[in-house]
Amino acid sequence: MTRMKTGIVGCGNISAIYLQNLAASEWIEVVALADRVLEKAEERAAEFGIATACTVEELMAIESIQLIINLTIPASHASVHLAAIEAGKHVYGEKPLAVSLEDARLILDEATKRNLTVGCAPDTFLGAGVSTARRAIEEGLIGRPVAGTAFMLGGGPEGWHTDPEFFYAYGGGPMFDMGPYYLSALVNLLGPIQRISSSTGIQIPDRVIGSGPKAGTPIAVQTPTHLAGTLDFAGGPIVTMIMSFDVRGATELPRMEIYGTAGTLSLPDPNFFGGDVRLRRAGSENWEVLPPVFESARNERGLGVEDMVKSIRENRRHRASGELAYHVLEAMHAFMHSSAESRHITLDSSYKVPAARHDSLKL
């Protein structure tokens, strides 16, 4: 089997785990790195033994590269995706698919015209945590799902991230940063979202960078930092969701729970691949830890792009897909519009969840 030759655009913090994991892939061979700051690409190339470090334009022109992995900041996702597609290459990127729905639709349409495949993180829902929960639901362990909760509450990344301004720009905030992990997991467990209602706000507008060379620099907050809403799923369940960078004290809220007619599932943090899934059956006073369908013991980022390459070779649908990412992006925008317009927002998109595969996708 010939591995698909791949180039990575964007050599920031998250590129290291992709390069580490993909080095062991039987399906993908990373042959070139690019960054708008060439020195970053050169440093990563030296660190991981990649032969070529170049500009983005030079990388797109390498004919042997069939796939681009886009690890740039959200504001650059659309332009890099479209450049890759124009160059005739498949593309997989970090979340979100794009900042605007219009750009995201253009990406998918242009890829379809050229018979190219688009994939998008997160791929954590392919890990043991969400996979185990999905099997439990499919086997009827909680009966019919009727409701759920999803909570991500923290104080924001400016305390540890040395260059955090983009988290607070348009297309950032807790919803666009962390929401994709929760929403992708929920859609894979419960099916497509039908409508959303929400309230959003900037509850703590004064932010200062806390570390690195920019420490002490004020941050201009341009996007909601606390979002609370209700998601109505097409299949019936109603989920309460809160995403916040405005909680600076402790919280005891769970990450995610799914409630059914016969019991409750408690899920681990969907930002990670593994973790215990707990079941409490109706009438029981005890929680039981479900045996995982397989083991996810580490940060396995890159599973989604490997599944995408395999799907291209096997002519099947992949799971961390552009279509899923578009549905999730529309849901995130619906949170914004619902609060601003004081109304429910019905989503135009839907998503047919692929059949479960309860086998590990080991890199």
DOSE-516254 format. One record per residue (C-alpha): x, y, z; residue number from 1. Coordinates in Angstrom, 1 decimal. Layout:
BEGIN
+--------+--------+--------+-----+
:      u :      v :      w :   n :
+--------+--------+--------+-----+
:      X :      Y :      Z : NUM :
...
+--------+--------+--------+-----+
This chain:
BEGIN
+--------+--------+--------+-----+
:      u :      v :      w :   n :
+--------+--------+--------+-----+
:    0.0 :    0.0 :    0.0 :   1 :
:    1.3 :    3.5 :   -1.0 :   2 :
:    0.9 :    6.1 :    1.7 :   3 :
:   -0.8 :    9.3 :    0.7 :   4 :
:    1.7 :   12.1 :    0.4 :   5 :
:    0.6 :   15.0 :    2.7 :   6 :
:    1.6 :   18.5 :    3.5 :   7 :
:    0.8 :   20.4 :    6.7 :   8 :
:    0.1 :   24.1 :    6.7 :   9 :
:    0.4 :   25.8 :   10.1 :  10 :
:    3.2 :   24.8 :   12.4 :  11 :
:    1.9 :   26.1 :   15.7 :  12 :
:    1.3 :   24.3 :   19.0 :  13 :
:   -1.1 :   21.6 :   17.7 :  14 :
:    1.1 :   20.6 :   14.8 :  15 :
:    3.4 :   18.6 :   17.1 :  16 :
:    0.8 :   16.0 :   18.1 :  17 :
:   -0.3 :   15.6 :   14.5 :  18 :
:    3.3 :   15.0 :   13.4 :  19 :
:    4.0 :   12.7 :   16.3 :  20 :
:    1.0 :   10.5 :   15.6 :  21 :
:    1.0 :   10.5 :   11.8 :  22 :
:    4.7 :    9.4 :   11.8 :  23 :
:    3.3 :    6.0 :   12.7 :  24 :
:    0.5 :    6.0 :   10.1 :  25 :
:    0.3 :    3.3 :    7.5 :  26 :
:   -1.9 :    5.5 :    5.3 :  27 :
:   -0.3 :    9.0 :    5.5 :  28 :
:    3.2 :   10.2 :    4.8 :  29 :
:    3.9 :   13.9 :    5.7 :  30 :
:    6.5 :   15.1 :    3.3 :  31 :
:    6.4 :   18.9 :    3.6 :  32 :
:    5.5 :   21.7 :    6.1 :  33 :
:    4.6 :   25.3 :    5.5 :  34 :
:    3.8 :   28.3 :    7.7 :  35 :
:    3.4 :   32.0 :    7.0 :  36 :
:    6.5 :   32.3 :    9.3 :  37 :
:    8.9 :   30.1 :    7.4 :  38 :
:   11.2 :   29.7 :   10.5 :  39 :
:    8.4 :   27.9 :   12.3 :  40 :
:    8.1 :   25.4 :    9.5 :  41 :
:   11.8 :   24.9 :    9.4 :  42 :
:   11.9 :   24.3 :   13.2 :  43 :
:    9.1 :   21.7 :   13.0 :  44 :
:   10.7 :   20.0 :   10.0 :  45 :
:   14.0 :   19.7 :   11.8 :  46 :
:   12.3 :   18.4 :   15.0 :  47 :
:   10.3 :   15.6 :   13.1 :  48 :
:   12.7 :   14.8 :   10.3 :  49 :
:   10.5 :   16.2 :    7.5 :  50 :
:   12.5 :   16.9 :    4.3 :  51 :
:   10.8 :   20.0 :    3.1 :  52 :
:    9.9 :   23.3 :    4.8 :  53 :
:    8.6 :   26.0 :    2.5 :  54 :
:    6.0 :   28.7 :    1.9 :  55 :
:    2.3 :   27.9 :    1.6 :  56 :
:    2.4 :   28.7 :   -2.1 :  57 :
:    5.4 :   26.4 :   -2.7 :  58 :
:    3.7 :   23.6 :   -0.8 :  59 :
:    0.5 :   23.9 :   -2.8 :  60 :
:    2.6 :   23.6 :   -6.0 :  61 :
:    4.1 :   20.2 :   -5.1 :  62 :
:    2.4 :   17.8 :   -7.5 :  63 :
:    3.0 :   14.7 :   -5.5 :  64 :
:    1.1 :   16.0 :   -2.5 :  65 :
:   -2.5 :   14.7 :   -2.6 :  66 :
:   -3.6 :   15.9 :    0.9 :  67 :
:   -3.3 :   19.2 :    2.8 :  68 :
:   -3.8 :   19.2 :    6.6 :  69 :
:   -4.7 :   22.8 :    7.6 :  70 :
:   -3.6 :   23.7 :   11.2 :  71 :
:   -3.8 :   27.4 :   10.8 :  72 :
:   -5.8 :   29.8 :   13.1 :  73 :
:   -9.6 :   29.8 :   12.4 :  74 :
:   -9.5 :   33.1 :   10.4 :  75 :
:   -7.2 :   31.4 :    7.8 :  76 :
:   -9.1 :   28.1 :    7.5 :  77 :
:  -11.2 :   29.1 :    4.5 :  78 :
:   -8.5 :   30.6 :    2.4 :  79 :
:   -6.1 :   27.7 :    3.0 :  80 :
:   -8.8 :   25.1 :    2.3 :  81 :
:   -9.8 :   26.8 :   -0.9 :  82 :
:   -6.2 :   27.1 :   -2.1 :  83 :
:   -5.7 :   23.4 :   -1.5 :  84 :
:   -8.9 :   22.5 :   -3.4 :  85 :
:   -7.9 :   24.8 :   -6.2 :  86 :
:   -4.6 :   23.0 :   -6.3 :  87 :
:   -6.4 :   19.7 :   -6.7 :  88 :
:   -5.8 :   18.3 :   -3.2 :  89 :
:   -8.0 :   16.8 :   -0.6 :  90 :
:   -8.0 :   18.8 :    2.6 :  91 :
:   -8.5 :   18.1 :    6.3 :  92 :
:   -8.4 :   20.9 :    8.9 :  93 :
:   -8.7 :   21.9 :   12.5 :  94 :
:  -12.0 :   23.1 :   13.7 :  95 :
:  -14.0 :   25.0 :   12.8 :  96 :
:  -14.4 :   24.3 :    9.1 :  97 :
:  -14.5 :   28.1 :    8.4 :  98 :
:  -15.6 :   31.1 :   10.4 :  99 :
:  -18.5 :   32.0 :    8.2 : 100 :
:  -21.2 :   29.6 :    6.9 : 101 :
:  -20.8 :   31.2 :    3.4 : 102 :
:  -17.1 :   30.2 :    3.3 : 103 :
:  -17.8 :   26.7 :    4.6 : 104 :
:  -20.5 :   26.1 :    2.0 : 105 :
:  -18.1 :   27.3 :   -0.7 : 106 :
:  -15.4 :   24.9 :    0.5 : 107 :
:  -17.8 :   21.9 :    0.3 : 108 :
:  -19.2 :   23.0 :   -3.1 : 109 :
:  -15.8 :   23.5 :   -4.7 : 110 :
:  -14.5 :   20.2 :   -3.4 : 111 :
:  -17.6 :   18.4 :   -4.8 : 112 :
:  -17.0 :   20.0 :   -8.2 : 113 :
:  -13.5 :   18.6 :   -8.2 : 114 :
:  -14.3 :   15.2 :   -6.7 : 115 :
:  -12.2 :   16.0 :   -3.7 : 116 :
:  -12.8 :   15.1 :    0.0 : 117 :
:  -13.0 :   17.5 :    2.9 : 118 :
:  -12.5 :   16.5 :    6.5 : 119 :
:  -12.5 :   18.5 :    9.8 : 120 :
:  -11.6 :   18.1 :   13.4 : 121 :
:  -12.5 :   17.3 :   16.0 : 122 :
:  -11.9 :   13.5 :   15.8 : 123 :
:  -12.1 :   12.9 :   19.5 : 124 :
:  -15.6 :   11.4 :   19.1 : 125 :
:  -13.8 :    8.5 :   17.3 : 126 :
:  -12.2 :    7.5 :   20.6 : 127 :
:  -13.3 :    5.0 :   23.2 : 128 :
:  -15.3 :    7.5 :   25.3 : 129 :
:  -18.0 :    8.5 :   22.8 : 130 :
:  -17.8 :    5.2 :   21.0 : 131 :
:  -18.6 :    3.3 :   24.2 : 132 :
:  -21.5 :    5.7 :   24.9 : 133 :
:  -22.9 :    5.2 :   21.4 : 134 :
:  -22.8 :    1.5 :   21.7 : 135 :
:  -24.7 :    1.7 :   25.1 : 136 :
:  -27.4 :    3.9 :   23.5 : 137 :
:  -27.7 :    1.5 :   20.5 : 138 :
:  -28.0 :   -1.5 :   22.8 : 139 :
:  -30.8 :    0.3 :   24.7 : 140 :
:  -29.1 :    0.5 :   28.0 : 141 :
:  -30.7 :    3.8 :   28.8 : 142 :
:  -33.9 :    3.2 :   26.8 : 143 :
:  -34.9 :    6.0 :   24.5 : 144 :
:  -32.8 :    9.1 :   24.8 : 145 :
:  -35.0 :   12.0 :   25.8 : 146 :
:  -32.6 :   14.8 :   27.0 : 147 :
:  -29.0 :   15.7 :   27.8 : 148 :
:  -26.6 :   18.2 :   29.2 : 149 :
:  -23.2 :   19.6 :   27.9 : 150 :
:  -21.1 :   21.9 :   30.0 : 151 :
:  -17.7 :   23.5 :   29.4 : 152 :
:  -17.0 :   26.2 :   32.0 : 153 :
:  -13.6 :   27.8 :   32.6 : 154 :
:  -11.8 :   31.0 :   32.9 : 155 :
:  -10.4 :   31.3 :   29.3 : 156 :
:   -7.0 :   30.5 :   27.8 : 157 :
:   -5.2 :   33.9 :   28.4 : 158 :
:   -3.6 :   32.6 :   31.6 : 159 :
:   -1.5 :   29.9 :   29.8 : 160 :
:   -1.6 :   30.7 :   26.1 : 161 :
:    1.2 :   33.1 :   25.0 : 162 :
:   -0.7 :   34.4 :   21.9 : 163 :
:   -4.4 :   34.1 :   22.9 : 164 :
:   -6.0 :   37.1 :   21.1 : 165 :
:   -7.6 :   34.9 :   18.4 : 166 :
:   -9.6 :   33.1 :   21.0 : 167 :
:  -11.5 :   36.4 :   21.6 : 168 :
:  -11.8 :   37.6 :   18.0 : 169 :
:  -14.8 :   36.9 :   15.7 : 170 :
:  -14.9 :   33.1 :   15.2 : 171 :
:  -13.4 :   32.5 :   18.6 : 172 :
:  -14.8 :   32.3 :   22.1 : 173 :
:  -15.7 :   29.2 :   24.0 : 174 :
:  -18.3 :   28.1 :   21.4 : 175 :
:  -16.1 :   28.1 :   18.4 : 176 :
:  -13.1 :   26.9 :   20.3 : 177 :
:  -14.6 :   24.1 :   22.5 : 178 :
:  -18.1 :   23.8 :   21.1 : 179 :
:  -17.1 :   21.5 :   18.2 : 180 :
:  -16.0 :   18.8 :   20.6 : 181 :
:  -19.3 :   18.7 :   22.4 : 182 :
:  -21.6 :   19.3 :   19.4 : 183 :
:  -19.8 :   16.6 :   17.2 : 184 :
:  -20.1 :   14.1 :   20.1 : 185 :
:  -23.8 :   15.0 :   20.6 : 186 :
:  -24.6 :   14.7 :   16.9 : 187 :
:  -22.9 :   11.3 :   16.7 : 188 :
:  -24.9 :   10.1 :   19.7 : 189 :
:  -28.3 :   11.7 :   19.1 : 190 :
:  -28.4 :   12.5 :   15.4 : 191 :
:  -28.9 :   15.9 :   13.7 : 192 :
:  -29.9 :   19.1 :   15.5 : 193 :
:  -33.2 :   20.7 :   14.4 : 194 :
:  -33.4 :   24.1 :   16.2 : 195 :
:  -31.6 :   26.1 :   18.9 : 196 :
:  -32.5 :   28.9 :   21.3 : 197 :
:  -29.9 :   30.7 :   23.4 : 198 :
:  -28.6 :   33.7 :   25.5 : 199 :
:  -25.1 :   34.9 :   25.0 : 200 :
:  -23.0 :   37.7 :   26.6 : 201 :
:  -19.5 :   39.0 :   27.3 : 202 :
:  -19.7 :   38.8 :   31.1 : 203 :
:  -16.0 :   39.5 :   31.7 : 204 :
:  -14.8 :   42.0 :   29.1 : 205 :
:  -11.4 :   42.9 :   30.7 : 206 :
:   -8.8 :   40.3 :   29.7 : 207 :
:   -5.0 :   40.4 :   30.0 : 208 :
:   -2.4 :   38.1 :   28.5 : 209 :
:   -0.9 :   36.3 :   31.5 : 210 :
:    2.3 :   34.7 :   30.1 : 211 :
:    5.0 :   34.9 :   27.5 : 212 :
:    6.4 :   38.0 :   25.7 : 213 :
:    3.0 :   39.6 :   25.6 : 214 :
:    2.2 :   39.2 :   29.3 : 215 :
:    0.3 :   42.2 :   30.6 : 216 :
:   -1.2 :   43.2 :   27.2 : 217 :
:   -4.9 :   43.8 :   27.2 : 218 :
:   -7.1 :   41.7 :   25.0 : 219 :
:  -10.0 :   43.1 :   22.9 : 220 :
:  -12.9 :   40.8 :   23.5 : 221 :
:  -15.0 :   40.8 :   20.3 : 222 :
:  -17.1 :   37.6 :   20.7 : 223 :
:  -19.5 :   36.2 :   23.4 : 224 :
:  -17.6 :   34.5 :   26.2 : 225 :
:  -20.7 :   32.9 :   27.9 : 226 :
:  -23.3 :   31.1 :   25.9 : 227 :
:  -26.3 :   29.1 :   27.3 : 228 :
:  -28.9 :   27.4 :   25.2 : 229 :
:  -31.2 :   24.6 :   24.3 : 230 :
:  -30.8 :   22.2 :   21.4 : 231 :
:  -33.8 :   20.4 :   20.0 : 232 :
:  -32.6 :   17.3 :   18.1 : 233 :
:  -34.6 :   16.0 :   15.1 : 234 :
:  -35.1 :   12.6 :   16.8 : 235 :
:  -36.7 :   14.2 :   19.9 : 236 :
:  -34.0 :   14.7 :   22.6 : 237 :
:  -33.6 :   18.2 :   24.2 : 238 :
:  -30.1 :   19.1 :   25.3 : 239 :
:  -29.1 :   22.0 :   27.6 : 240 :
:  -25.7 :   23.4 :   26.8 : 241 :
:  -23.4 :   26.0 :   28.4 : 242 :
:  -20.0 :   27.1 :   27.0 : 243 :
:  -18.1 :   29.7 :   29.0 : 244 :
:  -14.8 :   31.5 :   29.5 : 245 :
:  -16.3 :   33.5 :   32.3 : 246 :
:  -16.2 :   30.9 :   35.2 : 247 :
:  -13.1 :   31.6 :   37.2 : 248 :
:  -14.0 :   29.5 :   40.3 : 249 :
:  -14.7 :   25.8 :   40.6 : 250 :
:  -17.6 :   24.0 :   39.1 : 251 :
:  -19.1 :   20.5 :   39.9 : 252 :
:  -21.2 :   20.3 :   36.7 : 253 :
:  -20.6 :   17.2 :   34.6 : 254 :
:  -19.1 :   17.4 :   31.1 : 255 :
:  -21.9 :   15.6 :   29.3 : 256 :
:  -24.8 :   13.4 :   30.3 : 257 :
:  -27.5 :   11.7 :   28.2 : 258 :
:  -30.8 :   10.9 :   29.9 : 259 :
:  -33.1 :    8.1 :   28.7 : 260 :
:  -36.3 :    6.4 :   29.6 : 261 :
:  -34.4 :    3.6 :   31.4 : 262 :
:  -31.3 :    5.3 :   32.7 : 263 :
:  -28.5 :    7.9 :   32.5 : 264 :
:  -25.1 :    7.9 :   30.8 : 265 :
:  -22.3 :   10.1 :   32.2 : 266 :
:  -19.6 :   10.8 :   29.5 : 267 :
:  -16.0 :   11.9 :   29.9 : 268 :
:  -14.6 :   15.2 :   28.5 : 269 :
:  -15.2 :   15.1 :   24.8 : 270 :
:  -12.0 :   17.0 :   24.2 : 271 :
:  -10.2 :   13.7 :   25.0 : 272 :
:  -10.4 :   10.3 :   23.3 : 273 :
:  -10.8 :    8.1 :   26.3 : 274 :
:  -12.2 :    8.2 :   29.8 : 275 :
:  -14.8 :    6.3 :   31.8 : 276 :
:  -18.4 :    6.1 :   30.6 : 277 :
:  -20.7 :    5.5 :   33.5 : 278 :
:  -24.3 :    4.1 :   33.5 : 279 :
:  -26.9 :    4.5 :   36.2 : 280 :
:  -30.0 :    2.4 :   35.4 : 281 :
:  -33.4 :    3.5 :   36.4 : 282 :
:  -34.2 :    2.3 :   39.9 : 283 :
:  -30.5 :    1.7 :   40.8 : 284 :
:  -28.6 :    3.7 :   43.5 : 285 :
:  -25.2 :    2.9 :   41.9 : 286 :
:  -23.2 :    4.0 :   38.9 : 287 :
:  -21.4 :    1.3 :   36.9 : 288 :
:  -18.4 :    1.9 :   34.6 : 289 :
:  -19.1 :    0.4 :   31.2 : 290 :
:  -16.3 :   -1.7 :   29.6 : 291 :
:  -14.8 :    0.4 :   26.8 : 292 :
:  -15.3 :   -0.9 :   23.3 : 293 :
:  -11.6 :   -0.4 :   22.9 : 294 :
:   -8.8 :    1.5 :   24.6 : 295 :
:   -8.0 :    5.2 :   24.0 : 296 :
:   -5.1 :    5.8 :   26.4 : 297 :
:   -3.5 :    8.9 :   24.8 : 298 :
:   -4.0 :   12.0 :   22.6 : 299 :
:   -4.7 :   10.4 :   19.3 : 300 :
:   -5.4 :   13.5 :   17.2 : 301 :
:   -5.0 :   12.5 :   13.6 : 302 :
:   -7.5 :    9.6 :   13.7 : 303 :
:   -9.9 :   11.6 :   11.7 : 304 :
:   -7.6 :   12.3 :    8.9 : 305 :
:   -6.4 :    8.7 :    8.8 : 306 :
:  -10.1 :    7.6 :    8.6 : 307 :
:  -10.6 :   10.1 :    5.8 : 308 :
:   -7.7 :    8.7 :    3.7 : 309 :
:   -8.9 :    5.1 :    4.3 : 310 :
:  -12.4 :    6.1 :    3.2 : 311 :
:  -11.0 :    7.6 :    0.0 : 312 :
:   -9.2 :    4.3 :   -0.8 : 313 :
:  -12.3 :    2.2 :    0.3 : 314 :
:  -14.9 :    4.5 :   -1.4 : 315 :
:  -17.0 :    5.0 :    1.7 : 316 :
:  -18.1 :    7.9 :    3.9 : 317 :
:  -15.7 :    9.1 :    6.6 : 318 :
:  -16.8 :   10.3 :   10.0 : 319 :
:  -14.9 :   13.5 :   10.8 : 320 :
:  -16.3 :   14.9 :    7.6 : 321 :
:  -16.9 :   18.4 :    6.1 : 322 :
:  -20.6 :   17.7 :    6.2 : 323 :
:  -20.6 :   17.1 :    9.9 : 324 :
:  -18.4 :   20.1 :   10.5 : 325 :
:  -20.8 :   22.3 :    8.4 : 326 :
:  -23.8 :   21.1 :   10.5 : 327 :
:  -21.8 :   21.9 :   13.7 : 328 :
:  -20.8 :   25.3 :   12.4 : 329 :
:  -24.4 :   26.2 :   11.6 : 330 :
:  -25.4 :   25.2 :   15.1 : 331 :
:  -22.7 :   27.4 :   16.6 : 332 :
:  -23.9 :   30.4 :   14.5 : 333 :
:  -27.4 :   29.6 :   15.6 : 334 :
:  -26.4 :   30.2 :   19.2 : 335 :
:  -25.3 :   33.7 :   18.2 : 336 :
:  -28.3 :   34.5 :   16.0 : 337 :
:  -30.9 :   33.2 :   18.5 : 338 :
:  -29.6 :   35.5 :   21.3 : 339 :
:  -29.2 :   38.5 :   19.0 : 340 :
:  -32.6 :   38.1 :   17.4 : 341 :
:  -34.5 :   36.8 :   20.5 : 342 :
:  -36.0 :   33.8 :   18.7 : 343 :
:  -35.5 :   30.1 :   18.0 : 344 :
:  -33.3 :   29.3 :   15.0 : 345 :
:  -34.2 :   26.4 :   12.8 : 346 :
:  -31.1 :   24.9 :   11.1 : 347 :
:  -31.1 :   24.5 :    7.4 : 348 :
:  -28.6 :   21.7 :    7.3 : 349 :
:  -29.0 :   18.1 :    8.6 : 350 :
:  -26.6 :   15.2 :    8.9 : 351 :
:  -26.9 :   11.5 :    8.4 : 352 :
:  -24.7 :    9.9 :   11.0 : 353 :
:  -22.6 :    7.0 :    9.5 : 354 :
:  -23.0 :    3.6 :   10.9 : 355 :
:  -21.0 :    3.0 :   14.0 : 356 :
:  -17.7 :    1.2 :   13.8 : 357 :
:  -16.8 :    0.0 :   17.3 : 358 :
:  -13.2 :   -0.8 :   16.4 : 359 :
:  -10.2 :    1.2 :   17.3 : 360 :
:   -8.6 :    3.4 :   14.6 : 361 :
:   -5.1 :    3.0 :   15.8 : 362 :
:   -2.4 :    5.2 :   14.3 : 363 :
+--------+--------+--------+-----+
